[in-house]
Amino acid sequence: MCLAIPARVVELLDDDMAVVAFDTVRKRISLALVADVSLDDFVLVHVGYALHKVSPEEAERTLKLMAEAGVLEEELEEISA
């Protein structure tokens, strides 16, 4: 389905890149579209790019709604593929 999903930044890399955590899945993404991202920030990720920062509360609400709608597991499977 390819929805944007919140993820926590767990590692900052060179060249506007980072590693983010989606539950137990980790993925390398680009931060080129978002300024001032720090370790442990939450970002909304779509097709390998952080689109913008979100608060931890917003990330939690979004993940909860996605789980309730039955799309979170599907999205995590696509990310880890």
MMTF fields as JSON, N, C-alpha, C and O atoms, coordinates in Angstrom:
{
  "mmtfVersion": "1.0.0",
  "mmtfProducer": "UNKNOWN",
  "numBonds": 323,
  "numAtoms": 324,
  "numGroups": 81,
  "numChains": 1,
  "numModels": 1,
  "chainsPerModel": [1],
  "groupsPerChain": [81],
  "chainIdList": ["A"],
  "bondAtomList": [4, 2, 8, 6, 12, 10, 16, 14, 20, 18, 24, 22, 28, 26, 32, 30, 36, 34, 40, 38, 44, 42, 48, 46, 52, 50, 56, 54, 60, 58, 64, 62, 68, 66, 72, 70, 76, 74, 80, 78, 84, 82, 88, 86, 92, 90, 96, 94, 100, 98, 104, 102, 108, 106, 112, 110, 116, 114, 120, 118, 124, 122, 128, 126, 132, 130, 136, 134, 140, 138, 144, 142, 148, 146, 152, 150, 156, 154, 160, 158, 164, 162, 168, 166, 172, 170, 176, 174, 180, 178, 184, 182, 188, 186, 192, 190, 196, 194, 200, 198, 204, 202, 208, 206, 212, 210, 216, 214, 220, 218, 224, 222, 228, 226, 232, 230, 236, 234, 240, 238, 244, 242, 248, 246, 252, 250, 256, 254, 260, 258, 264, 262, 268, 266, 272, 270, 276, 274, 280, 278, 284, 282, 288, 286, 292, 290, 296, 294, 300, 298, 304, 302, 308, 306, 312, 310, 316, 314, 320, 318],
  "bondOrderList": [1, 1, 1, 1, 1, 1, 1, 1, 1, 1, 1, 1, 1, 1, 1, 1, 1, 1, 1, 1, 1, 1, 1, 1, 1, 1, 1, 1, 1, 1, 1, 1, 1, 1, 1, 1, 1, 1, 1, 1, 1, 1, 1, 1, 1, 1, 1, 1, 1, 1, 1, 1, 1, 1, 1, 1, 1, 1, 1, 1, 1, 1, 1, 1, 1, 1, 1, 1, 1, 1, 1, 1, 1, 1, 1, 1, 1, 1, 1, 1],
  "groupList": [{"groupName": "MET", "atomNameList": ["N", "CA", "C", "O"], "elementList": ["N", "C", "C", "O"], "formalChargeList": [0, 0, 0, 0], "bondAtomList": [1, 0, 2, 1, 3, 2], "bondOrderList": [1, 1, 2], "singleLetterCode": "M", "chemCompType": "L-PEPTIDE LINKING"}, {"groupName": "CYS", "atomNameList": ["N", "CA", "C", "O"], "elementList": ["N", "C", "C", "O"], "formalChargeList": [0, 0, 0, 0], "bondAtomList": [1, 0, 2, 1, 3, 2], "bondOrderList": [1, 1, 2], "singleLetterCode": "C", "chemCompType": "L-PEPTIDE LINKING"}, {"groupName": "LEU", "atomNameList": ["N", "CA", "C", "O"], "elementList": ["N", "C", "C", "O"], "formalChargeList": [0, 0, 0, 0], "bondAtomList": [1, 0, 2, 1, 3, 2], "bondOrderList": [1, 1, 2], "singleLetterCode": "L", "chemCompType": "L-PEPTIDE LINKING"}, {"groupName": "ALA", "atomNameList": ["N", "CA", "C", "O"], "elementList": ["N", "C", "C", "O"], "formalChargeList": [0, 0, 0, 0], "bondAtomList": [1, 0, 2, 1, 3, 2], "bondOrderList": [1, 1, 2], "singleLetterCode": "A", "chemCompType": "L-PEPTIDE LINKING"}, {"groupName": "ILE", "atomNameList": ["N", "CA", "C", "O"], "elementList": ["N", "C", "C", "O"], "formalChargeList": [0, 0, 0, 0], "bondAtomList": [1, 0, 2, 1, 3, 2], "bondOrderList": [1, 1, 2], "singleLetterCode": "I", "chemCompType": "L-PEPTIDE LINKING"}, {"groupName": "PRO", "atomNameList": ["N", "CA", "C", "O"], "elementList": ["N", "C", "C", "O"], "formalChargeList": [0, 0, 0, 0], "bondAtomList": [1, 0, 2, 1, 3, 2], "bondOrderList": [1, 1, 2], "singleLetterCode": "P", "chemCompType": "L-PEPTIDE LINKING"}, {"groupName": "ARG", "atomNameList": ["N", "CA", "C", "O"], "elementList": ["N", "C", "C", "O"], "formalChargeList": [0, 0, 0, 0], "bondAtomList": [1, 0, 2, 1, 3, 2], "bondOrderList": [1, 1, 2], "singleLetterCode": "R", "chemCompType": "L-PEPTIDE LINKING"}, {"groupName": "VAL", "atomNameList": ["N", "CA", "C", "O"], "elementList": ["N", "C", "C", "O"], "formalChargeList": [0, 0, 0, 0], "bondAtomList": [1, 0, 2, 1, 3, 2], "bondOrderList": [1, 1, 2], "singleLetterCode": "V", "chemCompType": "L-PEPTIDE LINKING"}, {"groupName": "GLU", "atomNameList": ["N", "CA", "C", "O"], "elementList": ["N", "C", "C", "O"], "formalChargeList": [0, 0, 0, 0], "bondAtomList": [1, 0, 2, 1, 3, 2], "bondOrderList": [1, 1, 2], "singleLetterCode": "E", "chemCompType": "L-PEPTIDE LINKING"}, {"groupName": "ASP", "atomNameList": ["N", "CA", "C", "O"], "elementList": ["N", "C", "C", "O"], "formalChargeList": [0, 0, 0, 0], "bondAtomList": [1, 0, 2, 1, 3, 2], "bondOrderList": [1, 1, 2], "singleLetterCode": "D", "chemCompType": "L-PEPTIDE LINKING"}, {"groupName": "PHE", "atomNameList": ["N", "CA", "C", "O"], "elementList": ["N", "C", "C", "O"], "formalChargeList": [0, 0, 0, 0], "bondAtomList": [1, 0, 2, 1, 3, 2], "bondOrderList": [1, 1, 2], "singleLetterCode": "F", "chemCompType": "L-PEPTIDE LINKING"}, {"groupName": "THR", "atomNameList": ["N", "CA", "C", "O"], "elementList": ["N", "C", "C", "O"], "formalChargeList": [0, 0, 0, 0], "bondAtomList": [1, 0, 2, 1, 3, 2], "bondOrderList": [1, 1, 2], "singleLetterCode": "T", "chemCompType": "L-PEPTIDE LINKING"}, {"groupName": "LYS", "atomNameList": ["N", "CA", "C", "O"], "elementList": ["N", "C", "C", "O"], "formalChargeList": [0, 0, 0, 0], "bondAtomList": [1, 0, 2, 1, 3, 2], "bondOrderList": [1, 1, 2], "singleLetterCode": "K", "chemCompType": "L-PEPTIDE LINKING"}, {"groupName": "SER", "atomNameList": ["N", "CA", "C", "O"], "elementList": ["N", "C", "C", "O"], "formalChargeList": [0, 0, 0, 0], "bondAtomList": [1, 0, 2, 1, 3, 2], "bondOrderList": [1, 1, 2], "singleLetterCode": "S", "chemCompType": "L-PEPTIDE LINKING"}, {"groupName": "HIS", "atomNameList": ["N", "CA", "C", "O"], "elementList": ["N", "C", "C", "O"], "formalChargeList": [0, 0, 0, 0], "bondAtomList": [1, 0, 2, 1, 3, 2], "bondOrderList": [1, 1, 2], "singleLetterCode": "H", "chemCompType": "L-PEPTIDE LINKING"}, {"groupName": "GLY", "atomNameList": ["N", "CA", "C", "O"], "elementList": ["N", "C", "C", "O"], "formalChargeList": [0, 0, 0, 0], "bondAtomList": [1, 0, 2, 1, 3, 2], "bondOrderList": [1, 1, 2], "singleLetterCode": "G", "chemCompType": "PEPTIDE LINKING"}, {"groupName": "TYR", "atomNameList": ["N", "CA", "C", "O"], "elementList": ["N", "C", "C", "O"], "formalChargeList": [0, 0, 0, 0], "bondAtomList": [1, 0, 2, 1, 3, 2], "bondOrderList": [1, 1, 2], "singleLetterCode": "Y", "chemCompType": "L-PEPTIDE LINKING"}],
  "groupTypeList": [0, 1, 2, 3, 4, 5, 3, 6, 7, 7, 8, 2, 2, 9, 9, 9, 0, 3, 7, 7, 3, 10, 9, 11, 7, 6, 12, 6, 4, 13, 2, 3, 2, 7, 3, 9, 7, 13, 2, 9, 9, 10, 7, 2, 7, 14, 7, 15, 16, 3, 2, 14, 12, 7, 13, 5, 8, 8, 3, 8, 6, 11, 2, 12, 2, 0, 3, 8, 3, 15, 7, 2, 8, 8, 8, 2, 8, 8, 4, 13, 3],
  "groupIdList": [1, 2, 3, 4, 5, 6, 7, 8, 9, 10, 11, 12, 13, 14, 15, 16, 17, 18, 19, 20, 21, 22, 23, 24, 25, 26, 27, 28, 29, 30, 31, 32, 33, 34, 35, 36, 37, 38, 39, 40, 41, 42, 43, 44, 45, 46, 47, 48, 49, 50, 51, 52, 53, 54, 55, 56, 57, 58, 59, 60, 61, 62, 63, 64, 65, 66, 67, 68, 69, 70, 71, 72, 73, 74, 75, 76, 77, 78, 79, 80, 81],
  "secStructList": [7, 7, 7, 7, 3, 3, 3, 3, 3, 3, 3, 3, 3, 6, 6, 6, 3, 3, 3, 3, 3, 3, 6, 6, 3, 3, 3, 3, 3, 3, 7, 6, 6, 7, 1, 1, 7, 7, 6, 6, 7, 3, 3, 3, 3, 3, 6, 6, 3, 3, 3, 3, 3, 3, 7, 2, 2, 2, 2, 2, 2, 2, 2, 2, 2, 2, 2, 2, 6, 6, 7, 2, 2, 2, 2, 2, 2, 2, 2, 2, 7],
  "xCoordList": [0.82, 0.0, 0.867, 0.463, 2.043, 3.0, 2.5, 2.503, 2.084, 1.727, 2.98, 3.963, 2.954, 4.044, 3.861, 2.737, 4.961, 4.886, 5.911, 7.035, 5.552, 6.508, 7.596, 7.345, 8.801, 9.929, 10.871, 10.948, 11.583, 12.532, 13.925, 14.361, 14.619, 15.994, 16.921, 17.012, 17.605, 18.492, 19.968, 20.833, 20.258, 21.656, 21.69, 20.937, 22.561, 22.772, 24.019, 25.058, 23.918, 25.01, 25.441, 24.814, 26.503, 26.963, 25.996, 25.137, 26.151, 25.412, 23.898, 23.173, 23.412, 21.967, 21.259, 20.127, 21.909, 21.312, 21.171, 21.854, 20.277, 20.063, 19.539, 19.079, 19.617, 18.968, 17.81, 17.976, 16.623, 15.444, 14.921, 15.184, 14.168, 13.576, 12.065, 11.418, 11.525, 10.084, 9.853, 10.044, 9.453, 9.299, 10.647, 11.61, 10.758, 12.038, 12.788, 13.908, 12.186, 12.794, 13.605, 13.134, 14.835, 15.676, 15.887, 16.037, 15.894, 16.005, 16.855, 16.753, 17.686, 18.481, 17.603, 17.01, 17.525, 16.68, 17.434, 18.495, 16.875, 17.432, 16.752, 15.537, 17.551, 17.048, 17.117, 16.952, 17.355, 17.578, 16.411, 16.613, 15.205, 14.027, 13.66, 12.726, 14.391, 14.047, 15.288, 16.369, 15.115, 16.233, 16.237, 15.199, 17.407, 17.579, 17.036, 16.327, 17.356, 16.951, 18.054, 19.236, 17.649, 18.578, 18.281, 17.223, 19.233, 19.061, 17.829, 17.613, 17.032, 15.792, 14.608, 13.532, 14.766, 13.615, 12.752, 13.234, 11.477, 10.579, 10.36, 10.149, 10.412, 10.182, 9.136, 9.001, 8.409, 7.436, 8.165, 8.693, 8.193, 8.994, 8.09, 7.116, 8.447, 7.75, 8.785, 9.61, 8.744, 9.651, 11.115, 11.793, 11.583, 12.995, 13.398, 14.589, 12.436, 12.73, 11.947, 10.767, 12.601, 11.897, 11.207, 11.841, 9.891, 9.131, 9.07, 9.137, 8.943, 8.994, 9.068, 8.789, 9.443, 9.514, 8.114, 7.265, 7.891, 6.645, 6.998, 8.063, 6.105, 6.334, 6.191, 5.548, 6.787, 6.605, 5.132, 4.704, 4.366, 2.937, 2.201, 1.363, 2.523, 1.901, 2.303, 1.475, 3.569, 4.034, 3.263, 2.815, 3.105, 2.392, 0.92, 0.392, 0.267, -1.137, -1.285, -2.19, -0.397, -0.468, -0.258, -0.995, 0.745, 1.003, -0.18, -0.534, -0.784, -1.951, -3.113, -3.761, -3.378, -4.463, -4.197, -5.114, -2.953, -2.606, -2.814, -3.29, -2.455, -2.654, -4.141, -4.567, -4.927, -6.373, -7.024, -7.984, -6.512, -7.056, -6.564, -7.042, -5.614, -5.108, -4.082, -3.84, -3.465, -2.49, -1.046, -0.116, -0.844, 0.518, 1.359, 2.494, 0.821, 1.58, 1.962, 3.086, 1.038, 1.301, 2.432, 3.315, 2.388, 3.421, 4.791, 5.8, 4.825, 6.091, 6.655, 7.871, 5.783, 6.238, 6.85, 7.867, 6.232, 6.767, 8.121, 9.03, 8.254, 9.503, 10.64, 11.768, 10.337, 11.396, 11.745, 12.718, 10.972, 11.229, 12.424, 12.777],
  "yCoordList": [-1.188, 0.0, 1.255, 2.278, 1.198, 2.306, 3.584, 4.654, 3.469, 4.641, 5.196, 4.476, 6.463, 7.027, 6.533, 6.458, 6.199, 5.614, 6.279, 6.542, 6.552, 7.158, 6.168, 4.972, 6.687, 5.865, 6.725, 7.942, 6.065, 6.765, 6.695, 5.633, 7.813, 7.868, 7.234, 7.704, 6.161, 5.454, 5.641, 5.327, 6.153, 6.406, 7.478, 7.413, 8.457, 9.485, 9.121, 8.806, 9.162, 8.786, 10.009, 11.066, 9.857, 10.919, 11.108, 10.264, 12.222, 12.507, 12.515, 11.964, 13.135, 13.243, 11.897, 11.772, 10.906, 9.582, 9.251, 9.826, 8.317, 7.878, 6.455, 5.949, 5.819, 4.536, 4.804, 5.442, 4.305, 4.475, 3.107, 2.095, 3.105, 1.871, 1.94, 2.871, 0.935, 0.7, -0.554, -1.665, -0.398, -1.552, -2.265, -1.679, -3.491, -4.218, -4.134, -4.634, -3.512, -3.385, -2.096, -1.034, -2.206, -1.014, -0.807, -1.76, 0.458, 0.788, 2.041, 2.985, 2.043, 3.229, 4.126, 3.666, 5.414, 6.357, 7.655, 7.894, 8.481, 9.799, 10.856, 10.828, 11.783, 12.938, 14.216, 15.312, 14.085, 15.244, 16.234, 17.413, 15.775, 16.646, 17.279, 18.078, 16.929, 17.397, 18.008, 17.419, 19.186, 19.861, 19.561, 19.266, 19.642, 19.573, 18.309, 18.381, 17.156, 15.893, 15.428, 15.445, 15.017, 14.542, 13.09, 12.555, 12.474, 11.122, 11.065, 11.963, 10.042, 9.788, 10.643, 10.525, 11.502, 12.194, 11.175, 10.126, 11.498, 10.697, 11.427, 12.639, 10.677, 11.234, 10.396, 9.2, 11.021, 10.328, 9.886, 10.718, 8.579, 8.013, 7.447, 6.743, 7.779, 7.25, 6.957, 7.812, 5.772, 5.278, 5.674, 6.125, 5.498, 5.719, 7.141, 7.426, 8.046, 9.449, 9.891, 9.568, 10.626, 11.291, 12.506, 13.33, 12.615, 13.737, 14.914, 16.065, 14.64, 15.687, 15.054, 13.867, 15.847, 15.373, 15.372, 16.187, 14.436, 14.385, 14.193, 13.672, 14.614, 14.446, 12.973, 12.21, 12.575, 11.187, 10.843, 9.723, 11.809, 11.573, 11.345, 10.45, 12.164, 12.001, 10.671, 9.997, 10.294, 9.008, 7.868, 6.951, 7.917, 6.865, 6.794, 5.705, 7.948, 7.987, 7.407, 6.614, 7.807, 7.333, 5.828, 5.132, 5.32, 3.88, 3.107, 2.038, 3.64, 2.996, 2.948, 1.913, 4.07, 4.109, 3.153, 2.489, 3.089, 2.184, 0.733, -0.085, 0.412, -0.951, -1.273, -2.358, -0.336, -0.545, -0.719, -1.477, -0.025, -0.132, -1.388, -1.715, -2.082, -3.313, -3.127, -4.05, -1.948, -1.711, -1.671, -1.707, -1.598, -1.473, -2.706, -2.579, -3.884, -5.116, -5.222, -5.608, -4.883, -4.92, -3.957, -4.299, -2.754, -1.764, -2.213, -2.042, -2.789, -3.273, -4.42, -4.535, -5.265, -6.352, -5.795, -6.303, -4.743, -4.133, -3.482, -3.567, -2.835, -2.159, -3.165, -2.913, -4.294, -5.262, -6.131, -6.884, -6.037, -6.857, -6.35, -6.92],
  "zCoordList": [0.0, 0.0, 0.0, -0.554, 0.607, 0.592, 1.267, 0.659, 2.49, 3.282, 3.933, 4.104, 4.296, 5.088, 6.518, 7.015, 7.174, 8.507, 9.424, 8.995, 10.663, 11.598, 11.997, 12.149, 12.161, 12.603, 13.444, 13.274, 14.351, 15.23, 14.626, 14.182, 14.609, 14.098, 15.14, 16.274, 14.735, 15.667, 15.34, 16.158, 14.141, 13.758, 12.678, 11.706, 12.85, 11.833, 11.038, 11.617, 9.716, 8.831, 8.017, 8.091, 7.253, 6.366, 5.197, 4.942, 4.5, 3.265, 3.448, 2.62, 4.525, 4.777, 4.825, 4.358, 5.38, 5.518, 7.004, 7.851, 7.298, 8.678, 8.667, 7.644, 9.83, 10.042, 10.986, 12.026, 10.61, 11.444, 11.862, 11.213, 12.973, 13.472, 13.335, 13.813, 12.671, 12.592, 13.43, 12.936, 14.669, 15.551, 15.611, 16.106, 15.135, 15.163, 13.842, 13.734, 12.841, 11.517, 11.462, 11.867, 10.954, 10.754, 9.268, 8.503, 8.876, 7.453, 7.28, 8.064, 6.254, 5.901, 5.03, 4.054, 5.392, 4.661, 4.408, 4.984, 3.546, 3.258, 4.121, 4.318, 4.632, 5.382, 4.55, 5.085, 3.263, 2.396, 2.374, 2.085, 2.671, 2.605, 3.946, 4.018, 5.01, 6.352, 7.016, 6.997, 7.594, 8.26, 9.757, 10.349, 10.344, 11.795, 12.436, 13.44, 11.875, 12.469, 13.413, 13.068, 14.601, 15.626, 15.968, 15.635, 16.634, 17.129, 18.015, 18.829, 17.874, 18.624, 18.189, 18.776, 17.18, 16.608, 15.871, 15.444, 15.732, 14.912, 13.606, 13.582, 12.523, 11.19, 10.476, 10.736, 9.59, 8.765, 7.499, 6.761, 7.25, 6.163, 5.07, 5.337, 3.834, 2.661, 1.588, 1.265, 1.045, -0.007, 0.213, -0.709, 1.437, 1.712, 2.023, 2.153, 2.146, 2.464, 3.688, 3.83, 4.567, 5.655, 5.057, 4.398, 5.293, 4.738, 5.7, 5.27, 6.996, 8.016, 9.397, 9.563, 10.375, 11.757, 12.357, 11.997, 13.281, 14.033, 15.504, 15.834, 16.369, 17.801, 18.171, 17.45, 19.288, 19.741, 19.95, 19.674, 20.436, 20.654, 19.334, 19.226, 18.334, 17.014, 16.384, 15.772, 16.533, 16.005, 16.656, 15.968, 17.975, 18.699, 18.261, 18.035, 18.144, 17.703, 16.296, 16.033, 15.41, 14.021, 13.945, 13.245, 14.662, 14.657, 15.243, 14.745, 16.29, 16.897, 15.909, 15.758, 15.234, 14.246, 13.078, 12.594, 12.634, 11.541, 11.964, 11.176, 13.219, 13.727, 13.812, 13.417, 14.323, 14.434, 13.073, 12.936, 12.071, 10.716, 9.995, 8.909, 10.602, 10.014, 8.922, 8.144, 8.843, 7.777, 8.279, 7.473, 9.586, 10.108, 9.797, 9.338, 10.039, 9.779, 8.315, 7.992, 7.429, 5.981, 5.601, 4.815, 6.171, 5.865, 6.378, 5.693, 7.586, 8.137, 7.304, 7.149, 6.77, 5.884, 4.607, 4.134, 4.036, 2.818, 3.09, 2.264, 4.243, 4.597, 4.761, 4.337, 5.373, 5.655, 4.454, 4.499, 3.391, 2.188, 1.412, 0.38]
}
